[in-house]
Amino acid sequence: MGKRHGFWKLVAAAAVIAVAGGAVHNELLGPRVRSVALPSADPFTLRFAVFNPAFTVTLKNIDMACIPLGVYGNGWMAKAQPFPLNVDIDLGPRAEFEYTCPIASSNVKGPVKRVEAKVAIQYARFGQRRRAMSGTLAWDSASRVWTDAGDSN
């Protein structure tokens, strides 16, 4: 009986450690960015949301920049300039805010098939300035909405 009781104590301790480790990990995550899908969205207006996944930690002094990766058409590609969003907001635990960024390109040579961009974020946590980068957000002419294309860093 003693060995079985000791085994369950060990299992319970391991479960407590796993839950505590998961909670600490969650508190140390930086902001998460996701696209906001609106039907028939404009390819030159990036709609996205910034989310704080922590349960207790506020992310402070958040500033962002939209980084266009490319504007693509039939046989052509155009570049666009980064657009800073100096919003300087605090994002409380489990809070989310939605934003839009213009994608300005002067080299568009016809109908747009795809636009790709990322969102760079600077924020403060525990008194230290940190940086994060979203995965690729993409708009395509087939879906006509911004989606999360992946490859987050």
TITORTOR-498408 format. One record per residue: residue number from 1; residue in one letter; chain; x, y, z of N, C-alpha, C in turn. Coordinates in steps of 0.02 Angstrom, whole numbers, always signed. Layout:
<num NUM | residu A | chaine A | n_x X | n_y Y | n_z Z | ca_x X | ca_y Y | ca_z Z | c_x X | c_y Y | c_z Z>
...
end
This chain:
<num 1 | residu M | chaine A | n_x +41 | n_y -59 | n_z +0 | ca_x +0 | ca_y +0 | ca_z +0 | c_x +43 | c_y +63 | c_z +0>
<num 2 | residu G | chaine A | n_x +100 | n_y +63 | n_z +35 | ca_x +143 | ca_y +121 | ca_z +40 | c_x +175 | c_y +139 | c_z -26>
<num 3 | residu K | chaine A | n_x +194 | n_y +88 | n_z -66 | ca_x +224 | ca_y +103 | ca_z -131 | c_x +173 | c_y +135 | c_z -178>
<num 4 | residu R | chaine A | n_x +111 | n_y +110 | n_z -177 | ca_x +60 | ca_y +138 | ca_z -221 | c_x +44 | c_y +210 | c_z -201>
<num 5 | residu H | chaine A | n_x +41 | n_y +223 | n_z -136 | ca_x +27 | ca_y +291 | ca_z -111 | c_x +84 | c_y +339 | c_z -131>
<num 6 | residu G | chaine A | n_x +145 | n_y +316 | n_z -127 | ca_x +203 | ca_y +356 | ca_z -147 | c_x +203 | c_y +371 | c_z -222>
<num 7 | residu F | chaine A | n_x +180 | n_y +322 | n_z -262 | ca_x +176 | ca_y +331 | ca_z -334 | c_x +127 | c_y +387 | c_z -351>
<num 8 | residu W | chaine A | n_x +68 | n_y +388 | n_z -318 | ca_x +18 | ca_y +440 | ca_z -333 | c_x +41 | c_y +508 | c_z -309>
<num 9 | residu K | chaine A | n_x +79 | n_y +510 | n_z -255 | ca_x +108 | ca_y +574 | ca_z -233 | c_x +157 | c_y +601 | c_z -286>
<num 10 | residu L | chaine A | n_x +196 | n_y +555 | n_z -314 | ca_x +243 | ca_y +574 | ca_z -367 | c_x +206 | c_y +598 | c_z -429>
<num 11 | residu V | chaine A | n_x +153 | n_y +564 | n_z -448 | ca_x +112 | ca_y +585 | ca_z -505 | c_x +81 | c_y +654 | c_z -492>
<num 12 | residu A | chaine A | n_x +54 | n_y +664 | n_z -433 | ca_x +25 | ca_y +729 | ca_z -416 | c_x +77 | c_y +785 | c_z -417>
<num 13 | residu A | chaine A | n_x +136 | n_y +771 | n_z -390 | ca_x +190 | ca_y +822 | ca_z -391 | c_x +210 | c_y +838 | c_z -462>
<num 14 | residu A | chaine A | n_x +215 | n_y +788 | n_z -505 | ca_x +233 | ca_y +799 | ca_z -575 | c_x +180 | c_y +841 | c_z -610>
<num 15 | residu A | chaine A | n_x +116 | n_y +827 | n_z -595 | ca_x +62 | ca_y +866 | ca_z -625 | c_x +64 | c_y +939 | c_z -603>
<num 16 | residu V | chaine A | n_x +78 | n_y +950 | n_z -539 | ca_x +83 | ca_y +1019 | ca_z -513 | c_x +141 | c_y +1056 | c_z -547>
<num 17 | residu I | chaine A | n_x +197 | n_y +1022 | n_z -554 | ca_x +255 | ca_y +1052 | ca_z -586 | c_x +240 | c_y +1068 | c_z -660>
<num 18 | residu A | chaine A | n_x +206 | n_y +1023 | n_z -695 | ca_x +189 | ca_y +1035 | ca_z -765 | c_x +141 | c_y +1094 | c_z -773>
<num 19 | residu V | chaine A | n_x +91 | n_y +1097 | n_z -729 | ca_x +44 | ca_y +1153 | ca_z -732 | c_x +79 | c_y +1219 | c_z -716>
<num 20 | residu A | chaine A | n_x +121 | n_y +1219 | n_z -665 | ca_x +158 | ca_y +1280 | ca_z -646 | c_x +205 | c_y +1301 | c_z -702>
<num 21 | residu G | chaine A | n_x +239 | n_y +1253 | n_z -732 | ca_x +283 | ca_y +1269 | ca_z -788 | c_x +245 | c_y +1298 | c_z -847>
<num 22 | residu G | chaine A | n_x +187 | n_y +1270 | n_z -862 | ca_x +145 | ca_y +1296 | ca_z -916 | c_x +122 | c_y +1366 | c_z -901>
<num 23 | residu A | chaine A | n_x +103 | n_y +1379 | n_z -838 | ca_x +81 | ca_y +1446 | ca_z -819 | c_x +137 | c_y +1497 | c_z -826>
<num 24 | residu V | chaine A | n_x +197 | n_y +1480 | n_z -804 | ca_x +254 | ca_y +1526 | ca_z -810 | c_x +269 | c_y +1538 | c_z -884>
<num 25 | residu H | chaine A | n_x +269 | n_y +1485 | n_z -924 | ca_x +282 | ca_y +1492 | ca_z -996 | c_x +231 | c_y +1539 | c_z -1027>
<num 26 | residu N | chaine A | n_x +168 | n_y +1532 | n_z -1009 | ca_x +116 | ca_y +1575 | ca_z -1037 | c_x +127 | c_y +1648 | c_z -1019>
<num 27 | residu E | chaine A | n_x +150 | n_y +1660 | n_z -958 | ca_x +162 | ca_y +1729 | ca_z -936 | c_x +220 | c_y +1761 | c_z -973>
<num 28 | residu L | chaine A | n_x +267 | n_y +1720 | n_z -997 | ca_x +326 | ca_y +1747 | ca_z -1031 | c_x +316 | c_y +1754 | c_z -1107>
<num 29 | residu L | chaine A | n_x +260 | n_y +1731 | n_z -1133 | ca_x +247 | ca_y +1739 | ca_z -1204 | c_x +239 | c_y +1813 | c_z -1221>
<num 30 | residu G | chaine A | n_x +261 | n_y +1831 | n_z -1279 | ca_x +251 | ca_y +1900 | ca_z -1302 | c_x +184 | c_y +1906 | c_z -1336>
<num 31 | residu P | chaine A | n_x +170 | n_y +1964 | n_z -1365 | ca_x +106 | ca_y +1974 | ca_z -1399 | c_x +99 | c_y +1929 | c_z -1460>
<num 32 | residu R | chaine A | n_x +38 | n_y +1911 | n_z -1474 | ca_x +22 | ca_y +1869 | ca_z -1532 | c_x -18 | c_y +1912 | c_z -1581>
<num 33 | residu V | chaine A | n_x -5 | n_y +1902 | n_z -1645 | ca_x -39 | ca_y +1940 | ca_z -1698 | c_x -77 | c_y +1891 | c_z -1741>
<num 34 | residu R | chaine A | n_x -139 | n_y +1909 | n_z -1757 | ca_x -179 | ca_y +1869 | ca_z -1803 | c_x -213 | c_y +1916 | c_z -1852>
<num 35 | residu S | chaine A | n_x -227 | n_y +1891 | n_z -1911 | ca_x -263 | ca_y +1931 | ca_z -1960 | c_x -336 | c_y +1935 | c_z -1939>
<num 36 | residu V | chaine A | n_x -369 | n_y +1987 | n_z -1963 | ca_x -441 | ca_y +1995 | ca_z -1953 | c_x -473 | c_y +1988 | c_z -2022>
<num 37 | residu A | chaine A | n_x -508 | n_y +1934 | n_z -2033 | ca_x -537 | ca_y +1919 | ca_z -2098 | c_x -604 | c_y +1954 | c_z -2105>
<num 38 | residu L | chaine A | n_x -607 | n_y +1999 | n_z -2154 | ca_x -670 | ca_y +2032 | ca_z -2171 | c_x -684 | c_y +2017 | c_z -2245>
<num 39 | residu P | chaine A | n_x -745 | n_y +1997 | n_z -2261 | ca_x -761 | ca_y +1981 | ca_z -2331 | c_x -746 | c_y +2041 | c_z -2377>
<num 40 | residu S | chaine A | n_x -718 | n_y +2025 | n_z -2435 | ca_x -701 | ca_y +2076 | ca_z -2485 | c_x -655 | c_y +2130 | c_z -2458>
<num 41 | residu A | chaine A | n_x -608 | n_y +2111 | n_z -2417 | ca_x -561 | ca_y +2159 | ca_z -2388 | c_x -516 | c_y +2189 | c_z -2442>
<num 42 | residu D | chaine A | n_x -497 | n_y +2250 | n_z -2430 | ca_x -452 | ca_y +2286 | ca_z -2475 | c_x -381 | c_y +2258 | c_z -2467>
<num 43 | residu P | chaine A | n_x -347 | n_y +2241 | n_z -2523 | ca_x -279 | ca_y +2213 | ca_z -2516 | c_x -229 | c_y +2264 | c_z -2489>
<num 44 | residu F | chaine A | n_x -246 | n_y +2327 | n_z -2490 | ca_x -200 | ca_y +2379 | ca_z -2467 | c_x -217 | c_y +2405 | c_z -2398>
<num 45 | residu T | chaine A | n_x -260 | n_y +2369 | n_z -2362 | ca_x -275 | ca_y +2385 | ca_z -2292 | c_x -268 | c_y +2322 | c_z -2251>
<num 46 | residu L | chaine A | n_x -213 | n_y +2316 | n_z -2217 | ca_x -199 | ca_y +2258 | ca_z -2174 | c_x -238 | c_y +2266 | c_z -2109>
<num 47 | residu R | chaine A | n_x -283 | n_y +2219 | n_z -2096 | ca_x -321 | ca_y +2219 | ca_z -2034 | c_x -293 | c_y +2162 | c_z -1991>
<num 48 | residu F | chaine A | n_x -275 | n_y +2179 | n_z -1929 | ca_x -247 | ca_y +2129 | ca_z -1885 | c_x -264 | c_y +2145 | c_z -1813>
<num 49 | residu A | chaine A | n_x -256 | n_y +2095 | n_z -1770 | ca_x -268 | ca_y +2103 | ca_z -1698 | c_x -205 | c_y +2082 | c_z -1660>
<num 50 | residu V | chaine A | n_x -191 | n_y +2118 | n_z -1606 | ca_x -136 | ca_y +2102 | ca_z -1562 | c_x -166 | c_y +2077 | c_z -1496>
<num 51 | residu F | chaine A | n_x -142 | n_y +2019 | n_z -1473 | ca_x -170 | ca_y +1986 | ca_z -1414 | c_x -115 | c_y +1973 | c_z -1363>
<num 52 | residu N | chaine A | n_x -129 | n_y +1985 | n_z -1300 | ca_x -83 | ca_y +1969 | ca_z -1245 | c_x -106 | c_y +1903 | c_z -1214>
<num 53 | residu P | chaine A | n_x -69 | n_y +1848 | n_z -1224 | ca_x -90 | ca_y +1783 | ca_z -1198 | c_x -79 | c_y +1772 | c_z -1123>
<num 54 | residu A | chaine A | n_x -46 | n_y +1818 | n_z -1090 | ca_x -31 | ca_y +1810 | ca_z -1018 | c_x -95 | c_y +1818 | c_z -977>
<num 55 | residu F | chaine A | n_x -95 | n_y +1785 | n_z -919 | ca_x -152 | ca_y +1791 | ca_z -873 | c_x -142 | c_y +1845 | c_z -820>
<num 56 | residu T | chaine A | n_x -80 | n_y +1866 | n_z -808 | ca_x -67 | ca_y +1916 | ca_z -755 | c_x -23 | c_y +1974 | c_z -777>
<num 57 | residu V | chaine A | n_x +15 | n_y +1967 | n_z -830 | ca_x +65 | ca_y +2017 | ca_z -849 | c_x +37 | c_y +2064 | c_z -903>
<num 58 | residu T | chaine A | n_x +46 | n_y +2129 | n_z -892 | ca_x +27 | ca_y +2180 | ca_z -941 | c_x +87 | c_y +2194 | c_z -986>
<num 59 | residu L | chaine A | n_x +76 | n_y +2196 | n_z -1051 | ca_x +128 | ca_y +2217 | ca_z -1099 | c_x +121 | c_y +2293 | c_z -1107>
<num 60 | residu K | chaine A | n_x +176 | n_y +2328 | n_z -1095 | ca_x +172 | ca_y +2401 | ca_z -1092 | c_x +207 | c_y +2433 | c_z -1152>
<num 61 | residu N | chaine A | n_x +186 | n_y +2495 | n_z -1166 | ca_x +217 | ca_y +2537 | ca_z -1217 | c_x +224 | c_y +2501 | c_z -1285>
<num 62 | residu I | chaine A | n_x +170 | n_y +2470 | n_z -1307 | ca_x +172 | ca_y +2433 | ca_z -1370 | c_x +172 | c_y +2482 | c_z -1429>
<num 63 | residu D | chaine A | n_x +220 | n_y +2472 | n_z -1473 | ca_x +224 | ca_y +2507 | ca_z -1538 | c_x +231 | c_y +2453 | c_z -1591>
<num 64 | residu M | chaine A | n_x +204 | n_y +2467 | n_z -1650 | ca_x +206 | ca_y +2418 | ca_z -1704 | c_x +226 | c_y +2451 | c_z -1769>
<num 65 | residu A | chaine A | n_x +246 | n_y +2409 | n_z -1816 | ca_x +259 | ca_y +2431 | ca_z -1884 | c_x +235 | c_y +2376 | c_z -1931>
<num 66 | residu C | chaine A | n_x +198 | n_y +2394 | n_z -1982 | ca_x +178 | ca_y +2347 | ca_z -2034 | c_x +235 | c_y +2343 | c_z -2084>
<num 67 | residu I | chaine A | n_x +258 | n_y +2283 | n_z -2098 | ca_x +314 | ca_y +2271 | ca_z -2143 | c_x +289 | c_y +2234 | c_z -2205>
<num 68 | residu P | chaine A | n_x +274 | n_y +2269 | n_z -2259 | ca_x +252 | ca_y +2234 | ca_z -2320 | c_x +309 | c_y +2192 | c_z -2348>
<num 69 | residu L | chaine A | n_x +295 | n_y +2130 | n_z -2365 | ca_x +345 | ca_y +2086 | ca_z -2395 | c_x +342 | c_y +2087 | c_z -2471>
<num 70 | residu G | chaine A | n_x +283 | n_y +2101 | n_z -2498 | ca_x +276 | ca_y +2104 | ca_z -2570 | c_x +204 | c_y +2110 | c_z -2592>
<num 71 | residu V | chaine A | n_x +195 | n_y +2142 | n_z -2649 | ca_x +130 | ca_y +2148 | ca_z -2682 | c_x +139 | c_y +2113 | c_z -2749>
<num 72 | residu Y | chaine A | n_x +98 | n_y +2062 | n_z -2764 | ca_x +108 | ca_y +2020 | ca_z -2822 | c_x +49 | c_y +2022 | c_z -2870>
<num 73 | residu G | chaine A | n_x +65 | n_y +2022 | n_z -2934 | ca_x +14 | ca_y +2019 | ca_z -2986 | c_x +35 | c_y +1968 | c_z -3038>
<num 74 | residu N | chaine A | n_x +5 | n_y +1971 | n_z -3097 | ca_x +23 | ca_y +1926 | ca_z -3152 | c_x +90 | c_y +1947 | c_z -3181>
<num 75 | residu G | chaine A | n_x +143 | n_y +1912 | n_z -3162 | ca_x +209 | ca_y +1925 | ca_z -3189 | c_x +244 | c_y +1986 | c_z -3162>
<num 76 | residu W | chaine A | n_x +220 | n_y +2016 | n_z -3110 | ca_x +254 | ca_y +2073 | ca_z -3080 | c_x +252 | c_y +2069 | c_z -3004>
<num 77 | residu M | chaine A | n_x +299 | n_y +2103 | n_z -2973 | ca_x +302 | ca_y +2109 | ca_z -2900 | c_x +319 | c_y +2181 | c_z -2883>
<num 78 | residu A | chaine A | n_x +286 | n_y +2209 | n_z -2835 | ca_x +299 | ca_y +2278 | ca_z -2813 | c_x +318 | c_y +2277 | c_z -2739>
<num 79 | residu K | chaine A | n_x +359 | n_y +2324 | n_z -2721 | ca_x +378 | ca_y +2333 | ca_z -2650 | c_x +334 | c_y +2387 | c_z -2620>
<num 80 | residu A | chaine A | n_x +330 | n_y +2387 | n_z -2554 | ca_x +294 | ca_y +2439 | ca_z -2517 | c_x +335 | c_y +2458 | c_z -2457>
<num 81 | residu Q | chaine A | n_x +323 | n_y +2516 | n_z -2431 | ca_x +361 | ca_y +2542 | ca_z -2375 | c_x +331 | c_y +2521 | c_z -2308>
<num 82 | residu P | chaine A | n_x +373 | n_y +2508 | n_z -2257 | ca_x +347 | ca_y +2494 | ca_z -2190 | c_x +306 | c_y +2554 | c_z -2165>
<num 83 | residu F | chaine A | n_x +257 | n_y +2539 | n_z -2124 | ca_x +214 | ca_y +2591 | ca_z -2097 | c_x +215 | c_y +2586 | c_z -2021>
<num 84 | residu P | chaine A | n_x +244 | n_y +2635 | n_z -1986 | ca_x +246 | ca_y +2632 | ca_z -1912 | c_x +178 | c_y +2650 | c_z -1881>
<num 85 | residu L | chaine A | n_x +160 | n_y +2613 | n_z -1830 | ca_x +101 | ca_y +2628 | ca_z -1790 | c_x +126 | c_y +2643 | c_z -1719>
<num 86 | residu N | chaine A | n_x +140 | n_y +2704 | n_z -1706 | ca_x +166 | ca_y +2724 | ca_z -1640 | c_x +107 | c_y +2736 | c_z -1594>
<num 87 | residu V | chaine A | n_x +77 | n_y +2680 | n_z -1570 | ca_x +17 | ca_y +2685 | ca_z -1530 | c_x +32 | c_y +2691 | c_z -1455>
<num 88 | residu D | chaine A | n_x +89 | n_y +2665 | n_z -1433 | ca_x +111 | ca_y +2670 | ca_z -1364 | c_x +56 | c_y +2650 | c_z -1314>
<num 89 | residu I | chaine A | n_x +26 | n_y +2591 | n_z -1326 | ca_x -28 | ca_y +2568 | ca_z -1282 | c_x -2 | c_y +2516 | c_z -1233>
<num 90 | residu D | chaine A | n_x -41 | n_y +2505 | n_z -1181 | ca_x -30 | ca_y +2450 | ca_z -1135 | c_x -83 | c_y +2398 | c_z -1149>
<num 91 | residu L | chaine A | n_x -63 | n_y +2336 | n_z -1153 | ca_x -110 | ca_y +2282 | ca_z -1169 | c_x -114 | c_y +2236 | c_z -1108>
<num 92 | residu G | chaine A | n_x -170 | n_y +2240 | n_z -1073 | ca_x -180 | ca_y +2201 | ca_z -1012 | c_x -183 | c_y +2127 | c_z -1025>
<num 93 | residu P | chaine A | n_x -183 | n_y +2088 | n_z -972 | ca_x -187 | ca_y +2015 | ca_z -978 | c_x -250 | c_y +1994 | c_z -1016>
<num 94 | residu R | chaine A | n_x -240 | n_y +1949 | n_z -1065 | ca_x -293 | ca_y +1920 | ca_z -1105 | c_x -331 | c_y +1972 | c_z -1147>
<num 95 | residu A | chaine A | n_x -303 | n_y +2031 | n_z -1155 | ca_x -334 | ca_y +2084 | ca_z -1194 | c_x -313 | c_y +2081 | c_z -1267>
<num 96 | residu E | chaine A | n_x -354 | n_y +2109 | n_z -1310 | ca_x -340 | ca_y +2110 | ca_z -1381 | c_x -364 | c_y +2176 | c_z -1410>
<num 97 | residu F | chaine A | n_x -325 | n_y +2203 | n_z -1457 | ca_x -345 | ca_y +2264 | ca_z -1493 | c_x -338 | c_y +2251 | c_z -1567>
<num 98 | residu E | chaine A | n_x -383 | n_y +2280 | n_z -1607 | ca_x -379 | ca_y +2275 | ca_z -1679 | c_x -353 | c_y +2339 | c_z -1709>
<num 99 | residu Y | chaine A | n_x -313 | n_y +2332 | n_z -1762 | ca_x -283 | ca_y +2389 | ca_z -1797 | c_x -288 | c_y +2379 | c_z -1872>
<num 100 | residu T | chaine A | n_x -276 | n_y +2434 | n_z -1908 | ca_x -268 | ca_y +2430 | ca_z -1981 | c_x -204 | c_y +2466 | c_z -2000>
<num 101 | residu C | chaine A | n_x -173 | n_y +2443 | n_z -2053 | ca_x -113 | ca_y +2474 | ca_z -2080 | c_x -123 | c_y +2483 | c_z -2155>
<num 102 | residu P | chaine A | n_x -106 | n_y +2541 | n_z -2182 | ca_x -108 | ca_y +2547 | ca_z -2254 | c_x -46 | c_y +2515 | c_z -2286>
<num 103 | residu I | chaine A | n_x -54 | n_y +2486 | n_z -2344 | ca_x +2 | ca_y +2459 | ca_z -2382 | c_x +5 | c_y +2504 | c_z -2444>
<num 104 | residu A | chaine A | n_x +55 | n_y +2547 | n_z -2446 | ca_x +61 | ca_y +2594 | ca_z -2501 | c_x +117 | c_y +2573 | c_z -2548>
<num 105 | residu S | chaine A | n_x +99 | n_y +2562 | n_z -2611 | ca_x +148 | ca_y +2543 | ca_z -2661 | c_x +135 | c_y +2582 | c_z -2725>
<num 106 | residu S | chaine A | n_x +187 | n_y +2611 | n_z -2752 | ca_x +179 | ca_y +2650 | ca_z -2813 | c_x +196 | c_y +2610 | c_z -2875>
<num 107 | residu N | chaine A | n_x +215 | n_y +2547 | n_z -2867 | ca_x +237 | ca_y +2507 | ca_z -2924 | c_x +186 | c_y +2456 | c_z -2947>
<num 108 | residu V | chaine A | n_x +123 | n_y +2463 | n_z -2928 | ca_x +71 | ca_y +2415 | ca_z -2947 | c_x +58 | c_y +2422 | c_z -3022>
<num 109 | residu K | chaine A | n_x +63 | n_y +2365 | n_z -3058 | ca_x +57 | ca_y +2367 | ca_z -3131 | c_x -4 | c_y +2330 | c_z -3157>
<num 110 | residu G | chaine A | n_x -54 | n_y +2321 | n_z -3116 | ca_x -114 | ca_y +2286 | ca_z -3137 | c_x -150 | c_y +2257 | c_z -3078>
<num 111 | residu P | chaine A | n_x -197 | n_y +2211 | n_z -3091 | ca_x -235 | ca_y +2181 | ca_z -3036 | c_x -189 | c_y +2145 | c_z -2986>
<num 112 | residu V | chaine A | n_x -204 | n_y +2152 | n_z -2923 | ca_x -164 | ca_y +2121 | ca_z -2870 | c_x -189 | c_y +2050 | c_z -2858>
<num 113 | residu K | chaine A | n_x -142 | n_y +2002 | n_z -2858 | ca_x -160 | ca_y +1932 | ca_z -2844 | c_x -146 | c_y +1914 | c_z -2771>
<num 114 | residu R | chaine A | n_x -93 | n_y +1942 | n_z -2742 | ca_x -73 | ca_y +1924 | ca_z -2674 | c_x -33 | c_y +1981 | c_z -2642>
<num 115 | residu V | chaine A | n_x -44 | n_y +1991 | n_z -2578 | ca_x -5 | ca_y +2039 | ca_z -2538 | c_x +17 | c_y +2001 | c_z -2476>
<num 116 | residu E | chaine A | n_x +80 | n_y +2009 | n_z -2457 | ca_x +106 | ca_y +1978 | ca_z -2396 | c_x +138 | c_y +2031 | c_z -2352>
<num 117 | residu A | chaine A | n_x +129 | n_y +2024 | n_z -2287 | ca_x +157 | ca_y +2072 | ca_z -2239 | c_x +168 | c_y +2037 | c_z -2172>
<num 118 | residu K | chaine A | n_x +208 | n_y +2070 | n_z -2130 | ca_x +218 | ca_y +2050 | ca_z -2061 | c_x +207 | c_y +2111 | c_z -2018>
<num 119 | residu V | chaine A | n_x +199 | n_y +2099 | n_z -1953 | ca_x +192 | ca_y +2154 | ca_z -1905 | c_x +249 | c_y +2147 | c_z -1854>
<num 120 | residu A | chaine A | n_x +290 | n_y +2199 | n_z -1850 | ca_x +344 | ca_y +2201 | ca_z -1800 | c_x +317 | c_y +2238 | c_z -1739>
<num 121 | residu I | chaine A | n_x +333 | n_y +2212 | n_z -1680 | ca_x +307 | ca_y +2240 | ca_z -1618 | c_x +365 | c_y +2253 | c_z -1570>
<num 122 | residu Q | chaine A | n_x +363 | n_y +2311 | n_z -1538 | ca_x +408 | ca_y +2326 | ca_z -1482 | c_x +364 | c_y +2337 | c_z -1421>
<num 123 | residu Y | chaine A | n_x +385 | n_y +2310 | n_z -1364 | ca_x +345 | ca_y +2317 | ca_z -1303 | c_x +391 | c_y +2310 | c_z -1243>
<num 124 | residu A | chaine A | n_x +365 | n_y +2329 | n_z -1185 | ca_x +403 | ca_y +2322 | ca_z -1123 | c_x +367 | c_y +2272 | c_z -1078>
<num 125 | residu R | chaine A | n_x +408 | n_y +2229 | n_z -1047 | ca_x +382 | ca_y +2181 | ca_z -998 | c_x +436 | c_y +2174 | c_z -944>
<num 126 | residu F | chaine A | n_x +415 | n_y +2178 | n_z -882 | ca_x +461 | ca_y +2174 | ca_z -825 | c_x +516 | c_y +2227 | c_z -831>
<num 127 | residu G | chaine A | n_x +499 | n_y +2286 | n_z -858 | ca_x +546 | ca_y +2341 | ca_z -864 | c_x +597 | c_y +2335 | c_z -920>
<num 128 | residu Q | chaine A | n_x +592 | n_y +2284 | n_z -961 | ca_x +640 | ca_y +2275 | ca_z -1017 | c_x +603 | c_y +2282 | c_z -1083>
<num 129 | residu R | chaine A | n_x +636 | n_y +2316 | n_z -1130 | ca_x +607 | ca_y +2325 | ca_z -1198 | c_x +621 | c_y +2261 | c_z -1238>
<num 130 | residu R | chaine A | n_x +570 | n_y +2236 | n_z -1271 | ca_x +576 | ca_y +2175 | ca_z -1310 | c_x +546 | c_y +2185 | c_z -1379>
<num 131 | residu R | chaine A | n_x +561 | n_y +2138 | n_z -1424 | ca_x +535 | ca_y +2140 | ca_z -1492 | c_x +503 | c_y +2073 | c_z -1510>
<num 132 | residu A | chaine A | n_x +454 | n_y +2076 | n_z -1553 | ca_x +421 | ca_y +2016 | ca_z -1578 | c_x +403 | c_y +2028 | c_z -1651>
<num 133 | residu M | chaine A | n_x +395 | n_y +1974 | n_z -1689 | ca_x +375 | ca_y +1979 | ca_z -1759 | c_x +319 | c_y +1929 | c_z -1771>
<num 134 | residu S | chaine A | n_x +268 | n_y +1951 | n_z -1806 | ca_x +213 | ca_y +1906 | ca_z -1822 | c_x +235 | c_y +1856 | c_z -1876>
<num 135 | residu G | chaine A | n_x +193 | n_y +1808 | n_z -1886 | ca_x +201 | ca_y +1765 | ca_z -1945 | c_x +178 | c_y +1805 | c_z -2006>
<num 136 | residu T | chaine A | n_x +183 | n_y +1776 | n_z -2064 | ca_x +162 | ca_y +1810 | ca_z -2124 | c_x +86 | c_y +1814 | c_z -2127>
<num 137 | residu L | chaine A | n_x +60 | n_y +1873 | n_z -2141 | ca_x -11 | ca_y +1884 | ca_z -2153 | c_x -18 | c_y +1895 | c_z -2228>
<num 138 | residu A | chaine A | n_x -70 | n_y +1866 | n_z -2258 | ca_x -76 | ca_y +1869 | ca_z -2330 | c_x -147 | c_y +1883 | c_z -2352>
<num 139 | residu W | chaine A | n_x -153 | n_y +1919 | n_z -2407 | ca_x -216 | ca_y +1931 | ca_z -2442 | c_x -208 | c_y +1901 | c_z -2511>
<num 140 | residu D | chaine A | n_x -260 | n_y +1867 | n_z -2535 | ca_x -257 | ca_y +1843 | ca_z -2604 | c_x -323 | c_y +1856 | c_z -2639>
<num 141 | residu S | chaine A | n_x -320 | n_y +1861 | n_z -2705 | ca_x -378 | ca_y +1880 | ca_z -2744 | c_x -432 | c_y +1826 | c_z -2745>
<num 142 | residu A | chaine A | n_x -415 | n_y +1764 | n_z -2729 | ca_x -466 | ca_y +1711 | ca_z -2728 | c_x -511 | c_y +1717 | c_z -2667>
<num 143 | residu S | chaine A | n_x -481 | n_y +1726 | n_z -2608 | ca_x -521 | ca_y +1730 | ca_z -2547 | c_x -543 | c_y +1802 | c_z -2532>
<num 144 | residu R | chaine A | n_x -504 | n_y +1850 | n_z -2553 | ca_x -516 | ca_y +1921 | ca_z -2542 | c_x -520 | c_y +1939 | c_z -2467>
<num 145 | residu V | chaine A | n_x -483 | n_y +1902 | n_z -2426 | ca_x -477 | ca_y +1917 | ca_z -2355 | c_x -405 | c_y +1909 | c_z -2333>
<num 146 | residu W | chaine A | n_x -387 | n_y +1943 | n_z -2279 | ca_x -322 | ca_y +1934 | ca_z -2248 | c_x -323 | c_y +1871 | c_z -2206>
<num 147 | residu T | chaine A | n_x -272 | n_y +1829 | n_z -2212 | ca_x -268 | ca_y +1767 | ca_z -2174 | c_x -199 | c_y +1760 | c_z -2142>
<num 148 | residu D | chaine A | n_x -193 | n_y +1715 | n_z -2095 | ca_x -129 | ca_y +1699 | ca_z -2064 | c_x -95 | c_y +1647 | c_z -2108>
<num 149 | residu A | chaine A | n_x -41 | n_y +1667 | n_z -2142 | ca_x -6 | ca_y +1622 | ca_z -2187 | c_x +46 | c_y +1581 | c_z -2151>
<num 150 | residu G | chaine A | n_x +65 | n_y +1601 | n_z -2090 | ca_x +111 | ca_y +1559 | ca_z -2051 | c_x +180 | c_y +1587 | c_z -2041>
<num 151 | residu D | chaine A | n_x +227 | n_y +1543 | n_z -2031 | ca_x +299 | ca_y +1554 | ca_z -2018 | c_x +313 | c_y +1606 | c_z -1965>
<num 152 | residu S | chaine A | n_x +279 | n_y +1601 | n_z -1908 | ca_x +291 | ca_y +1650 | ca_z -1854 | c_x +360 | c_y +1641 | c_z -1824>
<num 153 | residu N | chaine A | n_x +389 | n_y +1696 | n_z -1802 | ca_x +455 | ca_y +1697 | ca_z -1771 | c_x +449 | c_y +1711 | c_z -1698>
end
